[in-house]
């Protein structure tokens, strides 16, 4: 499957599952080692109460760690162990995707919009710079993290913030994400979209765009 880039001048990429490899179960396993008794389902109010405020910047890293200690019933866990468990899901960015972004950046304005948090981004930037010799953010014309804009996908308001702050014309802008609900939110905000379904790689779908 190839993406239609006719009339496109800007591309906004999601991060996890599109650029960055993720393994949510890796963090779950680490938290189980720290005392977690059972997984908190995504539809559970407790899940939303724990993760949404953190990824929208309403809760600080210290506040997030405090809440996790309560859930784990272990008030003595040091910050370092919590951060290591939380970041276990981050599985790196393949070089081929980095090269795809760099090549696309020669022809289009490239942006990043991710539902994420400061602990993950700090770790990602540190490891990426150490491995590649330049900053992750430098791959893009602009980066928009949910914890910094205080809004998250799939809300239409979050996309409108990104559109306004990036200065792009939605009709000339393609949004790429691996989750259908985020694609639907982007479309409501007027963006062109490409749903990167499971098994698809940006290297392949953008092959003609970087030729």
PEVENKA-V593205 format. One record per backbone hydrogen bond with DSSP energy under -0.5 kcal/mol. NH is the residue of the N-H (numbers start at 1). CO is the residue of the C=O. Records with the same first field share a line. If there is no record, write none. Layout:
NH: CO  CO
//
This chain:
3: 205
5: 3
8: 5
9: 172
10: 172
11: 109
12: 174
13: 11  111
14: 176
17: 20
18: 15
19: 15
20: 15
21: 92
23: 89
26: 23
27: 23
28: 24
29: 25
30: 26
31: 27
32: 28
33: 29
34: 30
35: 32
36: 31
41: 39
44: 41
47: 44
48: 44
49: 45
50: 46
51: 47
52: 48
53: 48
55: 51
56: 52
57: 54
58: 53
59: 53
64: 60
65: 61
66: 62
67: 63
68: 64
69: 65
70: 66
71: 67
72: 68
73: 69  70
74: 69
77: 74
82: 78
83: 79
84: 80
85: 81
86: 82
87: 83
88: 84  85
89: 86
90: 87
91: 21  89
97: 94
98: 94
99: 95
100: 96
101: 97
102: 98
103: 99
104: 100
105: 101
106: 103
107: 104
108: 104
109: 9
111: 11
112: 142
113: 13
114: 144
116: 114
121: 117
122: 118
123: 119
124: 120
125: 121
126: 122
127: 123
128: 124
129: 125
130: 126
131: 127
132: 128
133: 129
138: 135
139: 136
140: 137
141: 110
142: 110
144: 112
146: 114
148: 145
149: 145
150: 146
151: 146
155: 152
158: 155
159: 155
160: 156
161: 157
162: 158
163: 159
164: 160
165: 161
166: 162
167: 163
168: 163
170: 168
172: 169
173: 170
174: 10
175: 192
176: 12
177: 194
182: 179
183: 179
184: 180
185: 181
186: 182
187: 183
188: 184
189: 185
190: 187
191: 186
192: 170  173
194: 175
196: 177  194
197: 195
200: 197
204: 201
205: 201
206: 202
207: 204
210: 206  207
211: 208
//
